[in-house]
Amino acid sequence: MMALSFLPSLRKFRQTPVPFDPARPYRAYTRDYDLEIKAGDLDAVLAALPDRRWAERFPQIDPGPLYDLEAELAGRRADLAATQQQDSSPSDTIVTLLIDHSGSMRGQPILFAARAALVASDLLDGLGVTHEVLGFTTARWKGGQSREKWLNDRKPSYPGRLNDLLHVVYCSPAEKLSARHCAEMLRRDLLKENIDGEAIEWAASRLRQRDERQKCLIVLSDGAPVDDSTLHENGDRYLDRHLRRVIGEIEQAGDIRLAAIGIGHPVEQYYKDGLTISSPEELESTLVQLINRLLHPSA
């Protein structure tokens, strides 16, 4: 993903990364600093981080188009309300949308991901399908308090994941997604590293707590999992291998229909049900088509 060589923590790395050892199981060095928060709490959480000023070098994304889209969707619903027939979509269904918040999603990719989430939420509301929208990143660049603890512990070898997870709930099943929620995705200080395997485990665990018979998990991503501190101390295939294992276990279990859309990233190499698009502008239409296919597999 995006390299930020100006960050001082990078200078602490050894010159040569350790080799990847496939015999070592995936683990987190510590989970004490991982966070799961609602979108409305982002300001308080991110304001407390010591390295938030680096984000000021990035341009602010105007959230105006999200509010315009929300008004457009509301108008469209009002126009159709009088003539719309009851949809045949399964009511005993829940759909989770999980959005990659890596640094390379900055700019147009995250704006169009937020737009796609609004469109998908509006579609699912209209169909009477329960859904939630989640995002995943890390609290810090290149290792957070997890890495600091590892350094204080005299750097034991092959420590496992060395960054602090930041998982964001934009819309839970009991809530309605709004442009205000989605505007939080555009924050300059939010998008950092991406540890996909644990994010998918998190989303799947939330789905498995639900009573709906049919469960669908859709991942939007633009690249392979990357956290420099973790990869440097565990080998460059560490996160990738874990992601593949998590996906394989969910697909084999069969209780969750797992699908992914890759923005310029061939997600087919990870997911059996993966679609790759060439530009962020294709996200909305591709996501709508994917949702319709998941809800109506025999159509």
PAKOL-565271 format. One record per residue (C-alpha): residue number from 1; residue in three letters; x, y, z. Coordinates in pm, 1 decimal, always signed. Example, Ala and Ser with C-alpha at 12.3 -4.5 7.8 and 13.67 -1.06 7.14 Angstrom:
BEGIN
zanu:1 miba:ala east:+1230.0 north:-450.0 up:+780.0
zanu:2 miba:ser east:+1367.0 north:-106.0 up:+714.0
//
This chain:
BEGIN
zanu:1 miba:met east:+0.0 north:+0.0 up:+0.0
zanu:2 miba:met east:+106.2 north:+365.3 up:+20.2
zanu:3 miba:ala east:+455.8 north:+406.6 up:+163.6
zanu:4 miba:leu east:+507.1 north:+696.5 up:+404.1
zanu:5 miba:ser east:+882.9 north:+717.6 up:+441.6
zanu:6 miba:phe east:+859.2 north:+1039.0 up:+641.9
zanu:7 miba:leu east:+721.7 north:+864.6 up:+947.6
zanu:8 miba:pro east:+986.2 north:+844.8 up:+1220.4
zanu:9 miba:ser east:+883.1 north:+496.5 up:+1334.6
zanu:10 miba:leu east:+1012.3 north:+354.1 up:+1007.7
zanu:11 miba:arg east:+1369.4 north:+439.9 up:+1104.0
zanu:12 miba:lys east:+1346.7 north:+197.3 up:+1394.7
zanu:13 miba:phe east:+1314.8 north:-104.6 up:+1165.1
zanu:14 miba:arg east:+1607.0 north:-335.9 up:+1111.1
zanu:15 miba:gln east:+1762.7 north:-317.8 up:+765.8
zanu:16 miba:thr east:+1663.7 north:-672.4 up:+669.2
zanu:17 miba:pro east:+1312.9 north:-812.5 up:+724.7
zanu:18 miba:val east:+1286.5 north:-1159.8 up:+875.9
zanu:19 miba:pro east:+1201.7 north:-1451.6 up:+643.2
zanu:20 miba:phe east:+846.1 north:-1580.1 up:+643.1
zanu:21 miba:asp east:+802.3 north:-1905.8 up:+834.7
zanu:22 miba:pro east:+480.7 north:-2088.0 up:+727.5
zanu:23 miba:ala east:+503.1 north:-2319.3 up:+1029.7
zanu:24 miba:arg east:+429.6 north:-2033.7 up:+1269.9
zanu:25 miba:pro east:+54.9 north:-1979.6 up:+1333.8
zanu:26 miba:tyr east:-97.4 north:-1635.9 up:+1297.7
zanu:27 miba:arg east:-139.0 north:-1440.0 up:+1617.6
zanu:28 miba:ala east:-162.2 north:-1087.1 up:+1754.5
zanu:29 miba:tyr east:+120.3 north:-980.4 up:+1984.1
zanu:30 miba:thr east:-144.2 north:-812.9 up:+2200.5
zanu:31 miba:arg east:-510.9 north:-721.7 up:+2158.2
zanu:32 miba:asp east:-508.6 north:-473.2 up:+2444.0
zanu:33 miba:tyr east:-509.6 north:-171.1 up:+2211.7
zanu:34 miba:asp east:-754.9 north:-289.4 up:+1944.1
zanu:35 miba:leu east:-1064.4 north:-72.8 up:+1903.8
zanu:36 miba:glu east:-1417.6 north:-133.9 up:+1777.6
zanu:37 miba:ile east:-1609.4 north:+193.3 up:+1768.0
zanu:38 miba:lys east:-1910.9 north:+360.5 up:+1613.7
zanu:39 miba:ala east:-1848.4 north:+614.6 up:+1338.8
zanu:40 miba:gly east:-1971.1 north:+895.2 up:+1564.3
zanu:41 miba:asp east:-1687.8 north:+827.0 up:+1808.5
zanu:42 miba:leu east:-1408.9 north:+862.3 up:+1551.2
zanu:43 miba:asp east:-1336.0 north:+1225.2 up:+1628.7
zanu:44 miba:ala east:-1267.8 north:+1158.4 up:+1996.1
zanu:45 miba:val east:-1059.5 north:+848.7 up:+1926.1
zanu:46 miba:leu east:-847.1 north:+991.3 up:+1643.8
zanu:47 miba:ala east:-793.7 north:+1323.2 up:+1818.9
zanu:48 miba:ala east:-617.5 north:+1139.5 up:+2100.9
zanu:49 miba:leu east:-359.7 north:+975.4 up:+1873.5
zanu:50 miba:pro east:-8.6 north:+1125.1 up:+1880.6
zanu:51 miba:asp east:+54.6 north:+1108.2 up:+1505.0
zanu:52 miba:arg east:-266.2 north:+1260.8 up:+1369.9
zanu:53 miba:arg east:-94.1 north:+1575.9 up:+1237.1
zanu:54 miba:trp east:+57.3 north:+1382.8 up:+946.8
zanu:55 miba:ala east:-291.3 north:+1373.9 up:+792.6
zanu:56 miba:glu east:-291.6 north:+1751.4 up:+742.8
zanu:57 miba:arg east:-71.1 north:+1711.3 up:+437.1
zanu:58 miba:phe east:-356.3 north:+1537.5 up:+252.2
zanu:59 miba:pro east:-639.4 north:+1735.4 up:+88.0
zanu:60 miba:gln east:-978.0 north:+1724.8 up:+256.1
zanu:61 miba:ile east:-1246.7 north:+1543.5 up:+53.3
zanu:62 miba:asp east:-1572.3 north:+1734.9 up:+15.2
zanu:63 miba:pro east:-1858.3 north:+1526.7 up:+162.0
zanu:64 miba:gly east:-2115.9 north:+1735.8 up:-26.2
zanu:65 miba:pro east:-2174.9 north:+1472.5 up:-299.2
zanu:66 miba:leu east:-2280.3 north:+1222.5 up:-31.0
zanu:67 miba:tyr east:-2553.1 north:+1454.4 up:+100.2
zanu:68 miba:asp east:-2664.4 north:+1526.5 up:-258.1
zanu:69 miba:leu east:-2683.4 north:+1153.5 up:-325.0
zanu:70 miba:glu east:-2882.3 north:+1096.6 up:-5.5
zanu:71 miba:ala east:-3138.4 north:+1359.1 up:-114.9
zanu:72 miba:glu east:-3153.4 north:+1206.4 up:-462.3
zanu:73 miba:leu east:-3217.6 north:+859.2 up:-322.8
zanu:74 miba:ala east:-3488.4 north:+992.1 up:-91.3
zanu:75 miba:gly east:-3661.8 north:+1160.8 up:-383.5
zanu:76 miba:arg east:-3641.2 north:+846.1 up:-587.9
zanu:77 miba:arg east:-3801.4 north:+643.3 up:-306.5
zanu:78 miba:ala east:-4084.8 north:+893.9 up:-278.0
zanu:79 miba:asp east:-4154.9 north:+875.2 up:-651.3
zanu:80 miba:leu east:-4169.0 north:+495.3 up:-645.5
zanu:81 miba:ala east:-4361.5 north:+453.1 up:-321.4
zanu:82 miba:ala east:-4707.5 north:+470.6 up:-479.4
zanu:83 miba:thr east:-4640.4 north:+216.8 up:-753.8
zanu:84 miba:gln east:-4377.7 north:-15.0 up:-605.9
zanu:85 miba:gln east:-4491.3 north:-372.2 up:-556.3
zanu:86 miba:gln east:-4380.2 north:-595.0 up:-271.5
zanu:87 miba:asp east:-4036.0 north:-733.4 up:-352.0
zanu:88 miba:ser east:-3973.1 north:-1106.8 up:-347.3
zanu:89 miba:ser east:-3629.9 north:-1074.3 up:-182.6
zanu:90 miba:pro east:-3579.6 north:-1309.3 up:+111.9
zanu:91 miba:ser east:-3675.3 north:-1136.5 up:+435.5
zanu:92 miba:asp east:-3474.0 north:-1377.4 up:+650.4
zanu:93 miba:thr east:-3144.7 north:-1232.5 up:+524.1
zanu:94 miba:ile east:-2868.0 north:-1006.0 up:+649.9
zanu:95 miba:val east:-2598.4 north:-842.7 up:+437.1
zanu:96 miba:thr east:-2275.5 north:-693.6 up:+573.2
zanu:97 miba:leu east:-2066.7 north:-451.6 up:+368.0
zanu:98 miba:leu east:-1701.7 north:-440.9 up:+485.1
zanu:99 miba:ile east:-1493.2 north:-152.9 up:+344.3
zanu:100 miba:asp east:-1113.6 north:-140.3 up:+327.4
zanu:101 miba:his east:-979.7 north:+179.4 up:+488.3
zanu:102 miba:ser east:-617.7 north:+143.3 up:+377.4
zanu:103 miba:gly east:-410.0 north:+447.4 up:+283.1
zanu:104 miba:ser east:-431.4 north:+370.5 up:-87.5
zanu:105 miba:met east:-811.1 north:+413.7 up:-70.8
zanu:106 miba:arg east:-756.7 north:+785.0 up:-9.1
zanu:107 miba:gly east:-925.1 north:+1019.7 up:-256.0
zanu:108 miba:gln east:-1165.1 north:+892.6 up:-520.5
zanu:109 miba:pro east:-1167.4 north:+526.2 up:-405.4
zanu:110 miba:ile east:-1300.3 north:+603.1 up:-57.3
zanu:111 miba:leu east:-1544.7 north:+865.0 up:-187.4
zanu:112 miba:phe east:-1695.5 north:+617.7 up:-430.6
zanu:113 miba:ala east:-1691.7 north:+344.1 up:-167.5
zanu:114 miba:ala east:-1895.6 north:+573.5 up:+59.9
zanu:115 miba:arg east:-2133.5 north:+648.2 up:-228.5
zanu:116 miba:ala east:-2167.2 north:+277.7 up:-302.7
zanu:117 miba:ala east:-2246.7 north:+208.3 up:+62.7
zanu:118 miba:leu east:-2528.2 north:+466.4 up:+55.2
zanu:119 miba:val east:-2671.6 north:+323.0 up:-266.1
zanu:120 miba:ala east:-2647.3 north:-35.2 up:-137.2
zanu:121 miba:ser east:-2808.0 north:+59.3 up:+194.8
zanu:122 miba:asp east:-3094.1 north:+232.8 up:+15.0
zanu:123 miba:leu east:-3144.5 north:-71.7 up:-207.0
zanu:124 miba:leu east:-3147.1 north:-312.3 up:+87.3
zanu:125 miba:asp east:-3383.4 north:-86.6 up:+284.4
zanu:126 miba:gly east:-3621.1 north:-92.9 up:-8.7
zanu:127 miba:leu east:-3604.9 north:-469.8 up:-23.8
zanu:128 miba:gly east:-3660.4 north:-506.0 up:+348.5
zanu:129 miba:val east:-3321.3 north:-675.2 up:+395.0
zanu:130 miba:thr east:-3135.2 north:-623.6 up:+722.8
zanu:131 miba:his east:-2779.7 north:-498.1 up:+672.9
zanu:132 miba:glu east:-2482.0 north:-329.6 up:+831.2
zanu:133 miba:val east:-2183.5 north:-129.9 up:+703.5
zanu:134 miba:leu east:-1837.4 north:-173.0 up:+858.2
zanu:135 miba:gly east:-1488.7 north:-37.1 up:+792.3
zanu:136 miba:phe east:-1142.3 north:-156.5 up:+890.3
zanu:137 miba:thr east:-802.1 north:+6.5 up:+931.2
zanu:138 miba:thr east:-540.6 north:+50.9 up:+1205.5
zanu:139 miba:ala east:-512.1 north:+318.0 up:+1472.0
zanu:140 miba:arg east:-154.3 north:+407.3 up:+1373.5
zanu:141 miba:trp east:+86.2 north:+383.1 up:+1081.4
zanu:142 miba:lys east:+352.9 north:+111.6 up:+1088.1
zanu:143 miba:gly east:+278.0 north:-12.6 up:+1436.4
zanu:144 miba:gly east:+99.8 north:+145.9 up:+1728.7
zanu:145 miba:gln east:+97.1 north:+72.2 up:+2100.0
zanu:146 miba:ser east:+122.7 north:-297.2 up:+2016.4
zanu:147 miba:arg east:+461.3 north:-236.8 up:+1855.5
zanu:148 miba:glu east:+571.6 north:-11.8 up:+2140.9
zanu:149 miba:lys east:+492.6 north:-290.2 up:+2386.8
zanu:150 miba:trp east:+695.2 north:-533.1 up:+2173.5
zanu:151 miba:leu east:+989.4 north:-290.7 up:+2174.7
zanu:152 miba:asn east:+965.7 north:-255.7 up:+2552.4
zanu:153 miba:asp east:+960.8 north:-635.8 up:+2579.2
zanu:154 miba:arg east:+1300.8 north:-643.8 up:+2402.5
zanu:155 miba:lys east:+1165.4 north:-743.4 up:+2062.0
zanu:156 miba:pro east:+1098.8 north:-1118.0 up:+2079.8
zanu:157 miba:ser east:+1127.8 north:-1280.0 up:+1737.8
zanu:158 miba:tyr east:+824.0 north:-1355.7 up:+1519.1
zanu:159 miba:pro east:+589.2 north:-1153.5 up:+1741.5
zanu:160 miba:gly east:+278.9 north:-1168.7 up:+1524.1
zanu:161 miba:arg east:+58.5 north:-871.7 up:+1437.7
zanu:162 miba:leu east:+217.3 north:-550.0 up:+1568.2
zanu:163 miba:asn east:-40.5 north:-281.7 up:+1498.3
zanu:164 miba:asp east:-358.9 north:-175.8 up:+1674.7
zanu:165 miba:leu east:-679.3 north:-264.4 up:+1489.8
zanu:166 miba:leu east:-940.0 north:+5.4 up:+1435.5
zanu:167 miba:his east:-1276.3 north:-142.0 up:+1332.7
zanu:168 miba:val east:-1558.8 north:+102.8 up:+1264.2
zanu:169 miba:val east:-1934.8 north:+38.7 up:+1270.6
zanu:170 miba:tyr east:-2105.8 north:+288.4 up:+1040.7
zanu:171 miba:cys east:-2446.9 north:+125.9 up:+1047.6
zanu:172 miba:ser east:-2552.3 north:-164.5 up:+1269.9
zanu:173 miba:pro east:-2849.4 north:-386.1 up:+1175.6
zanu:174 miba:ala east:-3080.2 north:-177.2 up:+1396.7
zanu:175 miba:glu east:-2977.8 north:+154.4 up:+1235.6
zanu:176 miba:lys east:-3022.0 north:+336.4 up:+907.7
zanu:177 miba:leu east:-2710.0 north:+443.4 up:+717.2
zanu:178 miba:ser east:-2691.4 north:+816.2 up:+646.2
zanu:179 miba:ala east:-2466.5 north:+1049.5 up:+452.1
zanu:180 miba:arg east:-2342.7 north:+1178.2 up:+787.9
zanu:181 miba:his east:-2215.8 north:+830.7 up:+873.7
zanu:182 miba:cys east:-2051.7 north:+788.4 up:+534.4
zanu:183 miba:ala east:-1886.2 north:+1129.6 up:+551.1
zanu:184 miba:glu east:-1674.7 north:+993.7 up:+836.3
zanu:185 miba:met east:-1504.4 north:+761.2 up:+586.3
zanu:186 miba:leu east:-1356.1 north:+1068.7 up:+416.3
zanu:187 miba:arg east:-1154.5 north:+1181.0 up:+718.7
zanu:188 miba:arg east:-791.6 north:+1258.3 up:+639.0
zanu:189 miba:asp east:-672.6 north:+1098.1 up:+963.8
zanu:190 miba:leu east:-860.6 north:+768.2 up:+926.4
zanu:191 miba:leu east:-711.9 north:+567.8 up:+639.6
zanu:192 miba:lys east:-394.9 north:+382.0 up:+738.9
zanu:193 miba:glu east:-294.0 north:+13.3 up:+722.7
zanu:194 miba:asn east:-515.5 north:-285.3 up:+637.7
zanu:195 miba:ile east:-518.6 north:-618.3 up:+817.1
zanu:196 miba:asp east:-787.0 north:-789.5 up:+612.2
zanu:197 miba:gly east:-791.1 north:-1135.9 up:+766.2
zanu:198 miba:glu east:-884.2 north:-1019.5 up:+1115.0
zanu:199 miba:ala east:-1135.7 north:-769.2 up:+974.1
zanu:200 miba:ile east:-1316.3 north:-1046.2 up:+787.2
zanu:201 miba:glu east:-1311.7 north:-1264.2 up:+1098.1
zanu:202 miba:trp east:-1466.3 north:-972.4 up:+1290.6
zanu:203 miba:ala east:-1740.6 north:-915.7 up:+1033.1
zanu:204 miba:ala east:-1814.7 north:-1288.0 up:+1010.3
zanu:205 miba:ser east:-1837.2 north:-1318.8 up:+1388.5
zanu:206 miba:arg east:-2093.3 north:-1037.8 up:+1395.8
zanu:207 miba:leu east:-2298.5 north:-1214.7 up:+1129.4
zanu:208 miba:arg east:-2284.9 north:-1544.7 up:+1315.0
zanu:209 miba:gln east:-2444.0 north:-1380.7 up:+1618.1
zanu:210 miba:arg east:-2749.9 north:-1299.1 up:+1408.0
zanu:211 miba:asp east:-3060.2 north:-1520.5 up:+1371.0
zanu:212 miba:glu east:-3117.5 north:-1460.0 up:+998.2
zanu:213 miba:arg east:-3102.0 north:-1779.5 up:+793.9
zanu:214 miba:gln east:-2910.6 north:-1633.7 up:+498.1
zanu:215 miba:lys east:-2596.3 north:-1431.3 up:+570.1
zanu:216 miba:cys east:-2391.9 north:-1242.5 up:+310.4
zanu:217 miba:leu east:-2058.1 north:-1064.6 up:+355.9
zanu:218 miba:ile east:-1930.0 north:-833.8 up:+80.5
zanu:219 miba:val east:-1576.3 north:-692.7 up:+98.8
zanu:220 miba:leu east:-1467.0 north:-379.5 up:-90.8
zanu:221 miba:ser east:-1087.8 north:-353.1 up:-120.1
zanu:222 miba:asp east:-815.3 north:-213.2 up:-341.1
zanu:223 miba:gly east:-513.4 north:-421.3 up:-240.7
zanu:224 miba:ala east:-350.3 north:-700.1 up:-44.7
zanu:225 miba:pro east:-321.3 north:-675.0 up:+336.2
zanu:226 miba:val east:-30.5 north:-458.8 up:+451.1
zanu:227 miba:asp east:+107.9 north:-345.8 up:+784.5
zanu:228 miba:asp east:+477.5 north:-269.9 up:+757.2
zanu:229 miba:ser east:+566.7 north:-336.9 up:+1119.8
zanu:230 miba:thr east:+397.3 north:-677.6 up:+1114.7
zanu:231 miba:leu east:+544.4 north:-784.8 up:+781.8
zanu:232 miba:his east:+895.3 north:-672.0 up:+871.3
zanu:233 miba:glu east:+905.2 north:-889.2 up:+1184.1
zanu:234 miba:asn east:+707.9 north:-1190.5 up:+1057.2
zanu:235 miba:gly east:+782.3 north:-1214.2 up:+684.4
zanu:236 miba:asp east:+619.7 north:-1057.9 up:+380.6
zanu:237 miba:arg east:+358.0 north:-1334.3 up:+335.6
zanu:238 miba:tyr east:+233.1 north:-1329.1 up:+693.5
zanu:239 miba:leu east:-84.9 north:-1124.5 up:+646.9
zanu:240 miba:asp east:-156.5 north:-1261.3 up:+300.7
zanu:241 miba:arg east:-142.4 north:-1621.0 up:+422.0
zanu:242 miba:his east:-374.2 north:-1544.0 up:+712.4
zanu:243 miba:leu east:-624.9 north:-1372.3 up:+482.8
zanu:244 miba:arg east:-633.4 north:-1675.1 up:+253.0
zanu:245 miba:arg east:-686.0 north:-1907.2 up:+549.8
zanu:246 miba:val east:-973.6 north:-1699.2 up:+688.2
zanu:247 miba:ile east:-1144.2 north:-1681.3 up:+349.5
zanu:248 miba:gly east:-1099.9 north:-2055.1 up:+296.3
zanu:249 miba:glu east:-1250.2 north:-2138.9 up:+634.8
zanu:250 miba:ile east:-1557.8 north:-1920.6 up:+575.4
zanu:251 miba:glu east:-1611.3 north:-2056.9 up:+225.8
zanu:252 miba:gln east:-1573.5 north:-2412.5 up:+349.8
zanu:253 miba:ala east:-1812.3 north:-2359.9 up:+643.4
zanu:254 miba:gly east:-2079.9 north:-2241.7 up:+400.9
zanu:255 miba:asp east:-2289.5 north:-2052.6 up:+656.4
zanu:256 miba:ile east:-2191.7 north:-1714.0 up:+509.4
zanu:257 miba:arg east:-2194.7 north:-1622.5 up:+141.8
zanu:258 miba:leu east:-1864.5 north:-1438.0 up:+100.2
zanu:259 miba:ala east:-1797.3 north:-1211.5 up:-199.3
zanu:260 miba:ala east:-1557.5 north:-927.8 up:-281.5
zanu:261 miba:ile east:-1510.1 north:-639.9 up:-524.0
zanu:262 miba:gly east:-1153.7 north:-533.2 up:-596.0
zanu:263 miba:ile east:-1076.7 north:-180.9 up:-716.9
zanu:264 miba:gly east:-792.2 north:-243.1 up:-958.6
zanu:265 miba:his east:-695.6 north:-540.9 up:-745.3
zanu:266 miba:pro east:-756.1 north:-902.1 up:-862.8
zanu:267 miba:val east:-957.7 north:-1029.7 up:-567.0
zanu:268 miba:glu east:-1030.2 north:-1348.1 up:-761.8
zanu:269 miba:gln east:-694.4 north:-1476.1 up:-638.3
zanu:270 miba:tyr east:-839.3 north:-1474.8 up:-285.2
zanu:271 miba:tyr east:-1216.3 north:-1518.3 up:-313.3
zanu:272 miba:lys east:-1414.4 north:-1776.5 up:-508.4
zanu:273 miba:asp east:-1677.6 north:-1507.6 up:-564.6
zanu:274 miba:gly east:-1460.5 north:-1208.8 up:-654.0
zanu:275 miba:leu east:-1504.9 north:-928.8 up:-907.7
zanu:276 miba:thr east:-1237.4 north:-684.1 up:-1020.1
zanu:277 miba:ile east:-1324.7 north:-339.0 up:-1150.7
zanu:278 miba:ser east:-1085.1 north:-100.0 up:-1317.4
zanu:279 miba:ser east:-1199.0 north:+226.3 up:-1157.5
zanu:280 miba:pro east:-1382.7 north:+344.2 up:-842.6
zanu:281 miba:glu east:-1661.8 north:+488.4 up:-1057.8
zanu:282 miba:glu east:-1776.2 north:+132.3 up:-1130.5
zanu:283 miba:leu east:-1834.6 north:+48.9 up:-763.6
zanu:284 miba:glu east:-2197.9 north:+155.2 up:-733.5
zanu:285 miba:ser east:-2334.1 north:-39.1 up:-1029.5
zanu:286 miba:thr east:-2114.0 north:-343.0 up:-962.7
zanu:287 miba:leu east:-2217.7 north:-358.2 up:-596.5
zanu:288 miba:val east:-2587.4 north:-332.5 up:-684.1
zanu:289 miba:gln east:-2551.8 north:-615.7 up:-936.6
zanu:290 miba:leu east:-2363.4 north:-829.3 up:-684.1
zanu:291 miba:ile east:-2624.8 north:-776.6 up:-413.1
zanu:292 miba:asn east:-2905.3 north:-871.2 up:-651.1
zanu:293 miba:arg east:-2718.1 north:-1186.9 up:-750.0
zanu:294 miba:leu east:-2650.7 north:-1287.2 up:-389.8
zanu:295 miba:leu east:-3013.1 north:-1232.4 up:-291.4
zanu:296 miba:his east:-3150.5 north:-1409.2 up:-598.3
zanu:297 miba:pro east:-2895.0 north:-1681.5 up:-681.6
zanu:298 miba:ser east:-3133.8 north:-1871.9 up:-910.0
zanu:299 miba:ala east:-3244.8 north:-1567.8 up:-1110.7
//
